[in-house]
């Protein structure tokens, strides 16, 4: 099923319990749609002047009862403002709004289900030397606290991590190499620690922190020295530090079931014992090659799609550059299977369905990619051995792909859209075409929402 959307639609989240899909746009208007049919339930104006704002972030709160939306002004100067809106997930009715601290929103919002708090980051370190973290009560939409953290330097890259066991929120400054742990209820800073031994100062100094929700330990990699450190989430005390590989970009994964930390680098996966830091295995990964330089490799690794499949005790790695999907044993790191993905797929998103029996691989549009290129598709694989079960063609190149775990439906938003009508003037340069009276205007792509029964192979 394919549903046409208003122009410039962007941003997608799906709430399976409420049966709703939420789609934003640059005009500050939120579309609430039925996730099964795509029918419009309600259109919500989230700001007084829709033309001046855009939707920045979306998040589903615990139990599918409420939706949190952040809208921000186009103007990203010091006076830029942002608003957090709380909506009823079923009806789309606005329950409350609160103004966030001034500054450019530079990272997605984080939600802690255990404490029912929303954390939103705004930063302008180039002017102020600090960042703000707003803590909002997701039940009422009221501001609980504003936390200020130092952020020296011209800019910073940040990542949020939520500890599902304790409810605290971890903020990693990827540029400076600092980790701050915030109380999940009050937002109070429990501890801040610089975890790099090198000088840092580059665009990317450390990996985003990951948390073992079984032990409550936090892991972060120092990229310049090739080391991984484990820290107690409560006190910040270092548990161990291990040199895992030559210096270079890395992404970390942790399996609570097997007690292993995986460091994914260009060309390899390093497996460490989560309790001691002991090296368990070094697994070569064909196709995940270096892009050249720490920052380039960090960008390349960011495009990898990574999943920890706790049910089968496996780690899944999909590489958009090599078109390879690797499944690693979650204890030994041994390669269980490697599957070649279709060559016409761009950036892959790998999702595990709610039954744990199928892997669903869908193409996302690369930034700046030509939407008239080969159609993208959805590939359904058997999780146990990677065997291809079916492939479903999808028109256009979706910008966002979301799997509804509750129903098994795959929702794909193509903000760049598709052009349904034939264009007899496509051969003519647009600059010339604009001034010819007989030439029809260049067709504008129509944003679409595709709803696919991926497990059954229907749309």
C-alpha positions as CSV (number, residue, x, y, z in Angstrom):
1,X,0.0,0.0,0.0
2,X,1.3,3.4,-1.0
3,X,-0.1,6.7,0.4
4,X,0.7,10.1,-1.0
5,X,1.8,12.7,1.5
6,X,1.9,16.5,1.6
7,X,4.9,18.1,0.1
8,X,8.1,18.3,2.2
9,X,7.0,15.6,4.7
10,X,9.9,14.3,6.8
11,X,10.5,12.3,10.0
12,X,8.7,9.1,10.9
13,X,8.0,7.1,14.0
14,X,5.5,4.3,14.6
15,X,3.6,3.4,17.7
16,X,2.5,-0.2,17.3
17,X,0.3,-0.2,20.5
18,X,-1.7,2.8,19.5
19,X,-1.6,1.8,15.8
20,X,-0.4,5.2,14.7
21,X,2.4,6.6,12.5
22,X,3.6,10.1,13.1
23,X,5.1,12.1,10.2
24,X,6.6,15.6,10.5
25,X,7.5,18.3,8.1
26,X,9.4,21.6,7.8
27,X,6.2,23.6,8.5
28,X,5.9,22.5,12.1
29,X,2.8,20.4,11.3
30,X,2.5,16.8,12.5
31,X,0.5,14.2,10.6
32,X,-1.1,11.5,12.7
33,X,-1.9,8.5,10.5
34,X,-3.3,5.0,10.9
35,X,-0.3,2.7,10.7
36,X,-2.3,-0.1,8.9
37,X,-4.0,2.0,6.2
38,X,-2.0,5.2,6.1
39,X,-5.3,7.2,6.5
40,X,-4.9,10.6,8.1
41,X,-6.3,10.7,11.6
42,X,-5.4,14.3,12.5
43,X,-3.1,17.1,11.4
44,X,-1.6,19.0,14.4
45,X,-0.1,22.5,14.3
46,X,2.6,22.4,16.9
47,X,3.7,26.0,16.8
48,X,1.9,29.3,16.4
49,X,3.7,30.2,13.2
50,X,4.1,26.9,11.2
51,X,6.0,28.5,8.4
52,X,8.9,29.5,10.6
53,X,9.6,26.1,12.2
54,X,10.4,22.5,11.5
55,X,10.1,19.3,13.3
56,X,13.4,18.3,14.8
57,X,12.9,15.1,16.7
58,X,10.2,12.5,17.5
59,X,10.0,9.9,20.2
60,X,7.5,7.4,21.6
61,X,7.1,7.3,25.4
62,X,6.6,4.2,27.5
63,X,3.7,2.0,26.7
64,X,2.7,3.9,23.6
65,X,0.6,6.3,25.5
66,X,2.2,9.6,24.5
67,X,4.4,11.1,21.8
68,X,7.1,13.7,22.3
69,X,7.9,16.1,19.5
70,X,10.5,18.8,19.4
71,X,10.1,21.7,17.0
72,X,12.8,24.3,16.3
73,X,13.1,27.6,14.4
74,X,15.0,27.6,11.1
75,X,17.2,30.3,12.6
76,X,20.1,28.5,14.3
77,X,21.6,31.7,15.9
78,X,22.0,32.3,19.6
79,X,18.4,33.4,19.9
80,X,17.0,30.2,18.3
81,X,14.3,28.6,20.3
82,X,12.8,25.1,20.5
83,X,9.5,23.8,21.9
84,X,8.8,20.3,23.2
85,X,5.2,19.1,22.7
86,X,3.5,16.2,24.4
87,X,0.7,14.4,22.5
88,X,-1.7,11.7,23.1
89,X,-0.6,8.8,20.9
90,X,-4.0,7.6,19.9
91,X,-5.8,10.9,19.1
92,X,-2.9,13.2,18.4
93,X,-4.3,15.7,20.9
94,X,-1.7,18.1,22.3
95,X,-1.4,17.5,26.1
96,X,1.2,20.1,26.9
97,X,4.1,22.3,25.6
98,X,7.3,23.6,27.2
99,X,10.0,25.9,25.9
100,X,13.5,24.4,25.8
101,X,16.7,26.4,26.6
102,X,17.9,28.6,23.8
103,X,20.5,27.2,21.5
104,X,20.9,25.0,18.4
105,X,19.4,21.5,18.9
106,X,22.4,19.3,18.0
107,X,21.3,15.8,18.9
108,X,18.2,13.6,19.1
109,X,16.2,13.6,22.3
110,X,16.4,10.7,24.7
111,X,13.6,9.1,26.6
112,X,14.0,7.1,29.9
113,X,11.1,4.7,30.3
114,X,12.0,3.9,33.9
115,X,11.7,7.5,35.1
116,X,9.3,8.8,32.4
117,X,11.6,11.7,31.6
118,X,12.7,13.3,28.3
119,X,16.2,14.7,27.8
120,X,16.8,17.3,25.1
121,X,20.2,18.7,24.2
122,X,20.8,22.2,22.9
123,X,24.3,23.6,22.4
124,X,26.2,26.6,21.1
125,X,29.7,26.0,22.5
126,X,31.2,28.2,19.8
127,X,29.6,31.2,21.6
128,X,29.0,30.2,25.2
129,X,31.4,27.4,26.0
130,X,28.7,25.2,27.5
131,X,25.6,23.1,26.6
132,X,22.2,22.8,28.1
133,X,20.3,19.5,28.8
134,X,16.6,20.1,29.4
135,X,14.8,17.4,31.6
136,X,11.0,17.2,30.9
137,X,8.4,15.2,32.7
138,X,6.8,13.1,29.9
139,X,3.6,12.7,31.9
140,X,2.8,16.4,32.1
141,X,5.2,18.1,29.6
142,X,6.5,20.3,32.5
143,X,10.2,21.3,32.7
144,X,11.9,19.5,35.6
145,X,15.4,20.9,35.4
146,X,17.9,22.5,33.0
147,X,21.4,21.1,33.4
148,X,24.5,23.0,32.2
149,X,27.7,21.2,31.2
150,X,31.0,22.8,30.1
151,X,31.8,22.3,26.4
152,X,35.0,24.1,25.5
153,X,36.0,24.2,21.9
154,X,34.5,25.4,18.7
155,X,32.0,22.6,18.3
156,X,31.1,19.2,19.7
157,X,29.5,16.0,18.6
158,X,27.3,14.3,21.2
159,X,25.4,11.0,21.7
160,X,22.8,10.0,24.2
161,X,22.5,6.5,25.8
162,X,19.8,5.4,28.2
163,X,20.4,2.8,30.8
164,X,17.1,0.7,30.9
165,X,17.9,-0.8,34.3
166,X,18.6,2.3,36.4
167,X,16.9,4.9,34.1
168,X,19.9,7.2,34.1
169,X,21.0,9.0,30.9
170,X,24.6,9.0,29.6
171,X,25.8,11.9,27.4
172,X,29.0,11.3,25.5
173,X,31.0,14.2,24.1
174,X,32.5,12.4,21.1
175,X,34.9,15.3,20.3
176,X,36.3,16.0,23.8
177,X,36.1,12.4,25.0
178,X,34.0,13.1,28.1
179,X,31.2,11.0,29.5
180,X,28.6,12.5,31.8
181,X,26.0,10.4,33.7
182,X,22.8,12.2,34.6
183,X,20.2,11.1,37.1
184,X,17.2,9.8,35.2
185,X,14.7,11.6,37.4
186,X,16.2,14.9,38.4
187,X,18.9,15.3,35.7
188,X,21.5,15.9,38.4
189,X,25.0,15.1,37.1
190,X,26.2,12.0,39.0
191,X,29.7,12.2,37.5
192,X,31.7,13.4,34.5
193,X,34.9,11.8,33.4
194,X,37.3,12.3,30.5
195,X,37.9,8.9,29.2
196,X,40.6,9.6,26.6
197,X,44.3,9.3,27.3
198,X,45.2,11.1,24.1
199,X,44.9,14.8,23.5
200,X,41.6,14.5,21.7
201,X,40.5,17.7,19.9
202,X,39.7,16.0,16.6
203,X,36.2,15.7,15.2
204,X,35.8,12.2,16.9
205,X,37.9,11.2,19.9
206,X,35.7,8.4,21.4
207,X,32.9,6.0,20.5
208,X,29.4,6.5,21.8
209,X,29.1,4.8,25.2
210,X,27.2,1.5,25.5
211,X,25.7,0.0,28.7
212,X,25.4,-3.6,29.8
213,X,21.9,-3.6,31.4
214,X,22.7,-6.8,33.2
215,X,25.7,-5.5,35.2
216,X,25.2,-1.8,34.9
217,X,28.7,-1.2,33.5
218,X,29.4,1.4,30.8
219,X,31.9,0.9,28.0
220,X,33.6,3.5,25.8
221,X,36.5,3.3,23.3
222,X,39.4,5.8,23.0
223,X,39.8,5.8,19.3
224,X,43.3,7.5,19.2
225,X,44.9,4.8,21.4
226,X,42.8,1.8,20.4
227,X,41.6,1.1,24.0
228,X,38.3,0.2,25.5
229,X,37.4,1.2,29.1
230,X,34.7,-0.2,31.4
231,X,33.3,2.1,34.1
232,X,30.9,1.6,37.0
233,X,27.7,3.5,36.0
234,X,27.0,4.6,39.6
235,X,30.4,5.8,40.7
236,X,32.4,6.3,37.5
237,X,35.2,4.1,38.8
238,X,37.2,2.5,36.1
239,X,36.8,-1.3,36.1
240,X,39.4,-2.1,33.4
241,X,41.1,-0.7,30.3
242,X,42.2,-2.9,27.4
243,X,44.1,-2.2,24.2
244,X,41.9,-4.0,21.7
245,X,43.3,-3.0,18.3
246,X,45.4,-0.5,16.4
247,X,44.1,3.1,16.8
248,X,41.2,3.9,14.6
249,X,37.4,4.5,14.5
250,X,35.3,1.9,16.2
251,X,31.7,1.2,17.3
252,X,30.9,-0.8,20.4
253,X,28.1,-3.3,21.0
254,X,27.5,-5.3,24.2
255,X,25.5,-8.5,24.6
256,X,24.0,-8.9,28.1
257,X,23.2,-12.5,27.5
258,X,26.8,-13.6,26.5
259,X,28.7,-11.1,28.5
260,X,30.7,-9.9,25.5
261,X,31.7,-6.5,24.2
262,X,32.2,-6.2,20.4
263,X,34.4,-3.5,18.9
264,X,33.6,-3.1,15.2
265,X,36.4,-1.6,13.2
266,X,37.3,-1.3,9.5
267,X,38.0,-4.9,8.5
268,X,37.6,-6.6,11.9
269,X,35.5,-7.3,14.9
270,X,37.3,-7.6,18.3
271,X,35.5,-9.6,21.0
272,X,36.2,-8.8,24.7
273,X,35.0,-10.4,27.9
274,X,32.7,-7.7,29.4
275,X,33.7,-8.6,33.0
276,X,37.5,-8.6,32.7
277,X,38.3,-6.9,29.4
278,X,40.2,-10.1,28.3
279,X,40.5,-10.4,24.5
280,X,38.4,-13.4,23.3
281,X,38.7,-13.2,19.5
282,X,39.7,-11.0,16.5
283,X,37.4,-11.8,13.6
284,X,38.2,-10.5,10.1
285,X,35.2,-8.9,8.3
286,X,35.5,-9.0,4.5
287,X,34.4,-5.8,2.8
288,X,34.4,-3.4,5.8
289,X,37.4,-1.5,4.5
290,X,39.0,1.7,5.7
291,X,37.8,4.9,4.2
292,X,41.0,6.8,5.1
293,X,41.5,8.8,8.2
294,X,39.8,8.6,11.6
295,X,36.9,11.0,10.8
296,X,36.2,9.3,7.5
297,X,36.2,5.9,9.1
298,X,33.9,7.1,11.8
299,X,31.5,8.3,9.2
300,X,31.8,5.0,7.4
301,X,31.2,2.9,10.5
302,X,28.2,5.2,11.4
303,X,26.5,3.9,8.2
304,X,26.8,0.3,9.4
305,X,23.5,-1.2,10.6
306,X,24.2,-3.1,13.8
307,X,21.9,-5.4,15.9
308,X,22.5,-7.5,19.0
309,X,20.1,-10.5,18.6
310,X,19.9,-11.6,22.2
311,X,17.4,-14.4,21.3
312,X,19.9,-16.2,19.2
313,X,23.0,-14.7,20.9
314,X,24.3,-13.2,17.7
315,X,25.6,-9.8,16.5
316,X,24.4,-8.7,13.0
317,X,26.4,-6.3,10.9
318,X,25.2,-4.9,7.5
319,X,27.7,-2.8,5.5
320,X,26.3,-0.5,2.8
321,X,29.7,-0.2,1.0
322,X,30.4,-3.9,0.5
323,X,26.8,-5.0,0.4
324,X,27.6,-7.7,2.9
325,X,25.6,-8.9,6.0
326,X,27.7,-10.7,8.7
327,X,26.2,-12.7,11.5
328,X,28.6,-13.4,14.4
329,X,28.2,-15.8,17.3
330,X,27.6,-13.7,20.4
331,X,30.0,-15.7,22.6
332,X,33.0,-16.7,20.4
333,X,32.6,-14.1,17.6
334,X,32.8,-16.8,15.0
335,X,31.1,-15.9,11.7
336,X,27.9,-17.9,11.6
337,X,27.1,-16.8,8.0
338,X,27.8,-14.0,5.5
339,X,25.2,-13.0,3.0
340,X,25.7,-10.8,-0.1
341,X,23.0,-8.2,-0.3
342,X,21.5,-7.0,-3.7
343,X,24.0,-4.7,-5.4
344,X,21.4,-2.0,-6.2
345,X,20.6,-1.4,-2.5
346,X,22.0,1.8,-1.0
347,X,22.2,2.3,2.8
348,X,20.7,-0.7,4.5
349,X,18.6,-0.8,7.6
350,X,18.5,-4.2,9.2
351,X,15.6,-5.1,11.5
352,X,14.6,-8.2,13.4
353,X,10.9,-9.0,13.4
354,X,9.0,-9.6,16.6
355,X,9.1,-13.4,16.2
356,X,12.9,-13.3,15.9
357,X,12.6,-15.6,12.8
358,X,13.1,-13.1,10.1
359,X,15.7,-10.4,9.2
360,X,14.3,-7.5,7.2
361,X,16.8,-5.5,5.2
362,X,15.5,-2.3,3.6
363,X,17.2,0.4,1.6
364,X,17.4,4.0,2.8
365,X,18.2,6.8,0.5
366,X,21.7,8.1,0.7
367,X,22.0,11.9,1.3
368,X,22.0,13.6,-2.0
369,X,21.3,10.4,-4.0
370,X,19.4,10.6,-7.2
371,X,15.8,9.4,-6.5
372,X,15.4,8.4,-10.2
373,X,18.1,5.7,-9.7
374,X,17.1,2.0,-9.6
375,X,14.2,1.3,-7.3
376,X,15.1,0.2,-3.8
377,X,13.7,-2.9,-2.2
378,X,13.0,-4.9,0.9
379,X,14.8,-8.2,1.4
380,X,13.5,-10.8,3.9
381,X,16.0,-13.3,5.2
382,X,15.7,-16.3,7.5
383,X,17.5,-15.3,10.7
384,X,18.9,-18.7,11.5
385,X,21.0,-19.1,8.3
386,X,20.6,-15.9,6.2
387,X,18.7,-17.7,3.4
388,X,16.8,-15.3,1.1
389,X,13.0,-15.8,1.6
390,X,11.7,-13.0,-0.6
391,X,12.4,-9.6,-2.1
392,X,9.8,-6.9,-2.4
393,X,10.4,-4.0,-4.8
394,X,9.6,-0.5,-3.5
395,X,9.5,2.6,-5.7
396,X,11.8,5.5,-4.8
397,X,14.5,5.5,-2.2
398,X,13.0,5.8,1.3
399,X,14.6,8.3,3.7
400,X,13.3,6.4,6.8
401,X,12.3,2.8,7.4
402,X,10.5,1.7,10.6
403,X,9.4,-1.8,11.5
404,X,6.2,-2.1,13.6
405,X,7.2,-4.9,16.0
406,X,3.6,-5.5,17.1
407,X,2.1,-6.1,13.6
408,X,5.2,-7.0,11.5
409,X,4.4,-4.1,9.1
410,X,7.3,-2.2,7.5
411,X,6.6,1.6,7.0
412,X,8.8,3.4,4.6
413,X,8.8,7.2,4.2
414,X,10.1,8.5,0.9
415,X,10.3,12.2,1.6
416,X,12.0,12.7,-1.8
417,X,9.0,11.0,-3.2
418,X,8.3,9.6,-6.7
419,X,7.2,11.1,-10.0
420,X,4.1,9.2,-11.2
421,X,3.5,11.0,-14.5
422,X,5.7,10.7,-17.6
423,X,7.8,13.7,-18.2
424,X,8.2,14.3,-22.0
425,X,10.5,17.3,-21.3
426,X,12.9,15.4,-19.0
427,X,15.7,15.7,-21.6
428,X,15.7,19.5,-21.4
429,X,17.9,21.4,-18.9
430,X,15.7,22.9,-16.2
431,X,17.2,26.4,-16.7
432,X,16.1,26.4,-20.4
433,X,12.8,24.7,-19.7
434,X,11.8,27.5,-17.2
435,X,11.6,30.1,-20.0
436,X,9.9,28.1,-22.7
437,X,6.1,28.8,-22.7
438,X,5.1,25.4,-24.2
439,X,7.2,23.3,-21.8
440,X,5.4,21.9,-18.8
441,X,6.9,22.7,-15.3
442,X,9.4,20.1,-14.0
443,X,7.3,17.6,-12.0
444,X,7.8,17.7,-8.3
445,X,8.3,14.5,-6.5
446,X,5.4,13.4,-4.4
447,X,6.3,12.2,-0.9
448,X,4.9,8.8,-0.1
449,X,4.4,6.4,2.8
450,X,4.6,2.7,1.8
451,X,3.1,0.1,4.2
452,X,4.4,-3.4,3.6
453,X,3.5,-6.8,5.2
454,X,7.1,-7.7,5.0
455,X,6.8,-11.1,6.6
456,X,4.0,-12.2,4.3
457,X,5.4,-10.5,1.2
458,X,2.5,-8.2,0.5
459,X,2.1,-4.4,0.3
